[in-house]
Amino acid sequence: MDLKGRDFLTLKDFSPEEIEFMLDMAADLKAKKKNRETVDWCTGKNIALIFEKSSTRTRCSFEVAASDLGMGSTYLGPTGSQIGVKESIADTARVLSRMYDGIEYRGYGQDIVEELAKYSDVPVWNGLTNEYHPTQMLADLLTIREHFGKLKGLKLVYMGDARYNMGNSLMIACSKMGLDFTACTTKEYFPNDALVAQCQEYAKASGSVITLTEDVAEGVKDADIIYTDVWVSMGEPDEVWEKRIKELTPYKVTKEVMAAAGEDAIFLHCLPAFHDLKTKTGKEIYERFGITDMEVTDEVFESAQSKVFDEAENRMHTIKAVIAATIGEY
């Protein structure tokens, strides 16, 4: 399967067979790394990493993946480039694609990464936008496949705010790969109707089912994977925090939720998670709102059912696969 020269902007652009190919490649690359086998297939190549939003896992994954492949990488942080400030997105793409063999973007609207791709002569990879998070999806799918030995026929339940990148992307990934997807939250936080309709078409082809429900007991019944993400981004006003906490607390992942899903269910989270008071942010939220956790309890986060650190590691292996596949050096 040849993905050379392809952009990686959303899983909507890839067939189930192409997604499976990248997962297989990631699994192979992971095994090679564990066995200390050299995979410096991209020696002499370089990639640019544009981060309008900072990150731990995405940055480290791209930098280590590039290093393992023998590539150089240049990190351009939130104040490290002139993109959209003194230089247009189109001009940035045309400049960087003269110097680099691939460009990663992590930031705001999907329109930005789409415009980068339009004007770039090299592959562009989406490290996260408001609408989609495709590199996280490959890591999630690999983690699920490693644990259960399959994807098709499993049930994934996403709890919390399903309107943005994580809810959107999980619904796409599940419906393409044959997993049943449930968004368990209030109606206000359901994914948008147009995307649901599109994913219903993917689901028909893969044999999966998409469910939107406000009922926690019904939503998590027979679930294989319980997934959540933070409810609010830092910097949003207090009234937003208060509203989300009030409306989404019934959808917090607790030991009762995991018990209702079943003892074989696993818990996933793209991280970082607000599950204790051991961070500056956690302490600030406690002082402002009097809560000691938000989307998941510490009891669940630290439980044997939690596979969040396997998932975090797999970001590196799946991103390495995306780079190698689209630059065409596998």
Salt bridges, closest charged atoms under 4 A:
GLU18 OE2 - ARG6 NH1 3.13
GLU20 OE2 - ARG145 NH1 2.54
ASP24 OD1 - ARG145 NH1 2.84
ASP28 OD1 - LYS32 NZ 2.95
GLU63 OE2 - ARG59 NE 3.14
ASP68 OD2 - LYS33 NZ 2.72
ASP68 OD2 - LYS320 NZ 2.84
ASP91 OD1 - ARG94 NH2 2.55
GLU146 OE2 - LYS30 NZ 2.81
ASP161 OD1 - ARG163 NE 2.83
GLU188 OE2 - LYS243 NZ 2.55
GLU201 OE2 - LYS204 NZ 3.25
ASP238 OD1 - ARG288 NH2 2.43
GLU247 OE1 - LYS243 NZ 2.98
ASP276 OD2 - HIS275 ND1 3.46
ASP293 OD1 - LYS252 NZ 2.62
GLU295 OE2 - HIS269 NE2 2.74
ASP298 OD1 - HIS275 ND1 2.64
GLU313 OE2 - LYS34 NZ 2.74
GLU313 OE2 - HIS317 NE2 2.93
GLU329 OE2 - LYS45 NZ 3.74
